[in-house]
Amino acid sequence: MSYNDAGIIKIDNALSLPLYKQIVASVHEAISNGTLKNGDILPSVNSIAAAHSLARGSIFKAYNELKTAGIIDSTPGKGYFVTSTNVQVKKNIFLLLSTFNPYREVLYNAFIDQIKNQATVDLYFHHHNISVFDTLIRNHAAYYNTFVIMPEINKKTNGILKQLDAKKLFILDSGLNEFGNDYPCVCQNYEKDISGILKAHFEQLKKYKRIILLFPDNIKTEGVVNGFTSVFKKTDFPAEVIRNTSDYEPQQFDCCIIMDDIDLVKMMRVTRKNKWKLGTDIGILSYNETPLKSIIADGITTITTDFEQMGKSMADMIIKNKPSRIENPFLMIDRKSF
């Protein structure tokens, strides 16, 4: 069968992916979905150029790449035709995280273990810098066929993500409400998670004089603050969000939710100095589980997303090609410091 209609070639000029790569991807997709079969003649170079206002050189480059891969061939006077329907392309994954820390290491290891030999993975970091975020995506868009991105929550982020093919983009960890309706994702629901934990343990909170959320400026997940304040706004329970955590002076019978491990170290020093008993004289809930927190002072109670499950869920979604919107499990590991 001859396909003179260039409609099987999909071009999106808004993408950073080079035009010739989009032609290659279009042919792969048409073969995969059965539109193109073995022996079918592809649209001519001239018809594609006219339909999409493309330079012929980009089309020749795409068809030559397909010929090199053994997917198509050409005959003078006949044109280009399909010679193989084996277009199973190994996943080549661009994994972009914000930073690397002990719990992100758990996530990464679980993701890699689940992927095993079914894909290659390259790891990058944007360090909460929107310019770095943009540059990394722009510079690498042409070299990967799958993008797993922990987004920086910023007004520019949506426009940056649109440089990528939405069918190849997966959102990880952050951005459930911001991007979860536009792209498949495995994310935390920060607001619901913290409010659910606090409501479930509200009676236990009453043994403390006040509850403090230590939320320094380097933490970007404002959903935690929203969830925290929503629990206490209709009560007379003393609750406070402290952002300048270096100025916070703990008082006996405070209960502290600690976002940053640096603040946790400071809190443990104060607790030791005052000879306060954890879970009685002062309460401590630390965000994000790490192995070290299981042994500090006989164990620190943590509230945490299941980072191992997050990594496994994302890997499964990619391997099985079943895009979905997953809210990752959130749990409390009680070690009696609360």
C-alpha positions as CSV (number, residue, x, y, z in Angstrom):
1,M,0.0,0.0,0.0
2,S,1.2,3.5,-0.8
3,Y,0.9,6.3,1.7
4,N,1.1,9.5,-0.2
5,D,-0.9,11.2,2.6
6,A,1.8,12.8,4.8
7,G,-0.7,12.9,7.7
8,I,1.0,9.9,9.3
9,I,3.9,12.3,10.0
10,K,3.3,14.3,13.1
11,I,5.2,17.5,13.6
12,D,5.0,19.9,16.6
13,N,7.2,22.9,16.2
14,A,6.8,23.8,19.9
15,L,8.8,20.7,20.9
16,S,12.6,20.9,21.4
17,L,12.9,17.5,19.7
18,P,14.5,18.0,16.3
19,L,12.2,17.8,13.3
20,Y,13.9,14.8,11.8
21,K,13.6,12.9,15.2
22,Q,9.8,13.7,15.1
23,I,9.6,12.1,11.6
24,V,11.4,9.0,12.9
25,A,9.1,8.8,15.9
26,S,6.0,9.2,13.6
27,V,7.1,6.3,11.4
28,H,7.7,4.2,14.5
29,E,4.3,5.0,15.9
30,A,2.6,4.3,12.6
31,I,4.2,0.9,12.4
32,S,3.5,0.1,16.1
33,N,-0.3,0.9,15.7
34,G,-0.6,-1.0,12.5
35,T,-1.1,1.9,10.1
36,L,2.1,1.0,8.3
37,K,2.7,-2.6,7.5
38,N,5.6,-4.5,6.0
39,G,6.0,-3.5,2.3
40,D,3.9,-0.3,2.6
41,I,5.3,2.7,0.8
42,L,6.0,5.8,2.9
43,P,4.9,9.3,2.1
44,S,7.4,10.9,-0.4
45,V,9.9,13.4,0.7
46,N,8.2,16.1,-1.4
47,S,4.7,15.4,0.1
48,I,6.0,15.6,3.6
49,A,8.0,18.8,2.8
50,A,4.8,20.4,1.3
51,A,2.4,19.3,4.0
52,H,4.6,20.5,6.9
53,S,6.7,23.2,5.3
54,L,9.9,21.3,6.1
55,A,13.3,21.4,4.5
56,R,13.9,18.3,2.4
57,G,17.2,17.8,4.2
58,S,15.4,17.0,7.5
59,I,13.2,14.4,5.9
60,F,16.2,12.7,4.1
61,K,18.0,12.7,7.5
62,A,15.1,10.9,9.1
63,Y,14.6,8.4,6.4
64,N,18.4,7.6,6.4
65,E,18.3,7.0,10.1
66,L,15.3,4.6,9.6
67,K,17.2,2.9,6.8
68,T,20.3,2.5,9.0
69,A,18.1,0.9,11.7
70,G,16.7,-1.6,9.1
71,I,13.2,-0.3,9.4
72,I,12.8,1.0,5.8
73,D,14.6,0.8,2.5
74,S,14.3,2.6,-0.8
75,T,14.2,1.7,-4.5
76,P,14.8,4.2,-7.3
77,G,11.4,5.1,-8.9
78,K,9.5,3.4,-6.1
79,G,10.4,5.5,-3.0
80,Y,10.8,4.4,0.6
81,F,9.0,1.4,1.9
82,V,8.8,-0.6,5.2
83,T,11.1,-3.6,5.5
84,S,10.7,-4.4,9.2
85,T,7.9,-3.9,11.7
86,N,10.3,-4.6,14.6
87,V,10.4,-1.1,16.1
88,Q,10.6,-2.0,19.7
89,V,12.9,0.8,20.9
90,K,14.6,0.4,24.3
91,K,13.7,3.1,26.7
92,N,16.4,5.7,27.1
93,I,15.4,7.6,30.2
94,F,16.3,11.2,31.2
95,L,15.7,11.3,35.0
96,L,15.8,14.8,36.5
97,L,15.6,15.2,40.3
98,S,15.9,18.4,42.3
99,T,18.6,17.3,44.7
100,F,20.2,14.0,46.0
101,N,19.7,13.1,49.6
102,P,19.2,9.8,51.6
103,Y,15.5,9.4,50.8
104,R,15.9,10.4,47.2
105,E,18.6,7.7,47.1
106,V,16.0,5.2,48.2
107,L,13.7,6.3,45.4
108,Y,16.5,6.2,42.8
109,N,17.7,2.7,43.8
110,A,14.1,1.3,43.8
111,F,13.5,2.8,40.3
112,I,16.8,1.4,38.9
113,D,16.2,-2.0,40.5
114,Q,12.7,-2.2,39.0
115,I,13.8,-1.0,35.6
116,K,16.7,-3.5,35.6
117,N,17.9,-4.1,32.0
118,Q,14.8,-2.9,30.3
119,A,16.0,0.7,29.9
120,T,19.0,2.9,30.3
121,V,18.8,5.8,32.8
122,D,20.8,9.0,33.0
123,L,20.5,11.1,36.2
124,Y,20.5,14.9,36.4
125,F,19.8,17.5,39.1
126,H,18.3,21.0,38.9
127,H,18.9,22.1,42.5
128,H,15.7,24.1,42.6
129,N,17.1,26.5,40.0
130,I,14.6,27.2,37.3
131,S,17.3,28.3,34.8
132,V,19.2,25.1,35.3
133,F,15.9,23.2,35.0
134,D,15.2,24.8,31.7
135,T,18.7,24.4,30.3
136,L,18.9,20.7,31.2
137,I,15.6,19.9,29.5
138,R,16.3,22.1,26.5
139,N,19.8,20.6,26.0
140,H,18.8,17.0,26.4
141,A,15.4,16.8,24.7
142,A,16.8,15.4,21.5
143,Y,18.7,12.5,23.1
144,Y,16.1,10.6,25.1
145,N,12.8,9.0,24.4
146,T,11.4,9.0,28.0
147,F,11.5,11.9,30.5
148,V,11.0,11.4,34.3
149,I,11.0,14.8,35.9
150,M,10.8,16.1,39.4
151,P,9.5,19.5,38.6
152,E,10.5,22.8,40.1
153,I,7.2,24.5,41.1
154,N,7.5,27.8,39.3
155,K,5.3,29.9,37.0
156,K,7.8,29.1,34.1
157,T,7.7,25.3,34.6
158,N,4.7,24.6,32.5
159,G,6.1,26.3,29.5
160,I,9.4,24.5,29.9
161,L,7.7,21.1,30.1
162,K,5.8,21.8,26.9
163,Q,9.1,21.6,25.0
164,L,8.8,17.8,25.5
165,D,6.4,15.4,23.9
166,A,3.6,14.9,26.5
167,K,3.4,11.2,25.6
168,K,7.0,10.7,26.8
169,L,6.9,12.8,29.9
170,F,6.3,11.5,33.5
171,I,6.1,13.6,36.6
172,L,7.7,12.4,39.8
173,D,7.3,13.3,43.5
174,S,6.2,17.0,43.3
175,G,3.6,18.7,41.1
176,L,0.5,16.5,41.6
177,N,-1.9,19.4,41.6
178,E,0.0,21.5,39.2
179,F,0.8,18.9,36.5
180,G,-1.0,15.7,37.5
181,N,-4.0,16.4,35.2
182,D,-1.7,17.0,32.2
183,Y,0.9,14.2,32.5
184,P,1.1,10.7,34.0
185,C,2.7,11.0,37.5
186,V,3.6,9.3,40.8
187,C,3.5,12.1,43.3
188,Q,3.0,13.1,46.9
189,N,-0.2,14.8,47.9
190,Y,1.5,17.1,50.4
191,E,-1.6,18.9,51.7
192,K,-3.7,15.7,52.2
193,D,-0.9,13.7,53.6
194,I,0.0,16.0,56.5
195,S,-3.6,16.9,57.3
196,G,-4.5,13.2,57.4
197,I,-1.7,12.4,59.8
198,L,-2.5,15.3,62.1
199,K,-6.2,14.5,62.2
200,A,-5.6,10.8,62.9
201,H,-3.4,11.7,65.9
202,F,-5.1,14.8,67.1
203,E,-5.9,13.3,70.6
204,Q,-2.2,12.6,71.0
205,L,-1.3,16.2,70.1
206,K,-3.3,17.4,73.1
207,K,-0.7,16.4,75.6
208,Y,1.6,19.2,74.2
209,K,1.2,22.9,74.9
210,R,1.7,23.9,71.2
211,I,2.6,22.3,67.9
212,I,5.2,23.9,65.7
213,L,5.9,23.3,62.0
214,L,9.6,24.2,61.2
215,F,9.4,25.1,57.5
216,P,12.6,26.8,56.3
217,D,12.9,28.8,53.1
218,N,14.8,26.0,51.3
219,I,11.7,23.8,51.4
220,K,9.5,24.3,48.4
221,T,6.5,22.1,49.2
222,E,3.9,24.7,50.3
223,G,1.2,22.1,50.3
224,V,2.6,20.9,53.7
225,V,1.9,24.4,55.2
226,N,-1.6,24.4,53.7
227,G,-2.4,21.0,55.1
228,F,-1.0,22.0,58.5
229,T,-2.9,25.2,58.8
230,S,-6.2,23.7,57.6
231,V,-6.2,21.3,60.5
232,F,-5.9,24.0,63.2
233,K,-7.6,27.1,61.7
234,K,-11.0,26.2,63.2
235,T,-9.6,25.2,66.6
236,D,-8.1,27.1,69.5
237,F,-5.1,24.7,69.6
238,P,-1.8,26.7,69.6
239,A,-0.2,25.9,66.3
240,E,2.5,27.9,64.4
241,V,4.5,27.8,61.2
242,I,8.1,29.0,61.7
243,R,10.0,29.8,58.6
244,N,13.1,31.4,60.1
245,T,14.0,28.2,61.9
246,S,17.3,29.4,63.2
247,D,15.5,31.8,65.6
248,Y,13.2,29.1,67.0
249,E,13.8,28.4,70.7
250,P,12.2,25.2,71.8
251,Q,10.1,25.2,74.9
252,Q,9.3,22.2,77.1
253,F,6.1,20.5,75.9
254,D,6.4,21.8,72.3
255,C,5.6,19.3,69.6
256,C,7.7,19.9,66.5
257,I,7.2,18.8,62.9
258,I,10.7,19.2,61.4
259,M,11.1,19.4,57.6
260,D,14.9,19.8,57.4
261,D,17.4,17.4,58.9
262,I,19.7,20.3,59.9
263,D,16.9,21.5,62.2
264,L,16.5,18.0,63.5
265,V,20.2,18.0,64.6
266,K,19.7,21.3,66.4
267,M,16.6,20.0,68.1
268,M,18.3,16.9,69.3
269,R,21.1,19.0,70.8
270,V,18.6,21.1,72.7
271,T,16.8,18.1,73.9
272,R,20.0,16.5,75.2
273,K,21.1,19.7,76.9
274,N,17.8,20.1,78.8
275,K,17.6,16.4,79.5
276,W,14.1,16.3,78.0
277,K,12.5,13.0,77.3
278,L,11.3,12.5,73.8
279,G,7.6,11.8,73.5
280,T,7.0,13.3,77.0
281,D,8.8,16.6,77.5
282,I,9.0,17.4,73.8
283,G,7.5,15.8,70.7
284,I,9.4,15.3,67.5
285,L,8.0,14.3,64.1
286,S,10.7,14.3,61.4
287,Y,9.8,14.5,57.7
288,N,11.1,11.8,55.4
289,E,12.4,8.4,56.6
290,T,16.1,7.6,56.5
291,P,17.9,4.6,58.2
292,L,19.8,7.0,60.5
293,K,16.5,8.2,62.1
294,S,15.8,4.7,63.2
295,I,18.8,4.8,65.6
296,I,19.1,8.5,66.7
297,A,18.1,8.7,70.4
298,D,16.6,5.2,70.2
299,G,14.6,6.3,67.2
300,I,12.8,9.3,65.8
301,T,9.2,9.1,64.7
302,T,9.0,10.0,61.0
303,I,6.2,10.9,58.6
304,T,7.1,10.0,55.1
305,T,6.1,9.1,51.7
306,D,7.1,5.6,50.7
307,F,10.0,6.5,48.5
308,E,10.7,2.9,47.7
309,Q,7.2,2.4,46.4
310,M,7.4,5.6,44.5
311,G,10.4,4.4,42.6
312,K,8.8,1.0,41.9
313,S,5.5,2.6,40.7
314,M,7.2,4.9,38.3
315,A,9.3,2.2,36.8
316,D,6.3,-0.1,36.4
317,M,4.3,2.7,34.7
318,I,7.1,3.1,32.2
319,I,7.9,-0.5,31.6
320,K,4.2,-1.6,31.2
321,N,3.4,1.6,29.2
322,K,0.3,2.3,31.4
323,P,0.2,6.0,32.1
324,S,-1.8,6.9,35.2
325,R,-2.1,9.4,38.1
326,I,-0.8,7.9,41.3
327,E,-0.8,9.4,44.8
328,N,2.0,7.7,46.5
329,P,1.4,6.1,50.0
330,F,2.1,8.3,53.0
331,L,2.7,6.8,56.5
332,M,4.0,7.4,60.0
333,I,6.8,5.3,61.5
334,D,6.2,5.5,65.2
335,R,9.3,5.4,67.4
336,K,7.8,7.0,70.4
337,S,9.4,10.5,70.0
338,F,5.9,11.9,69.5
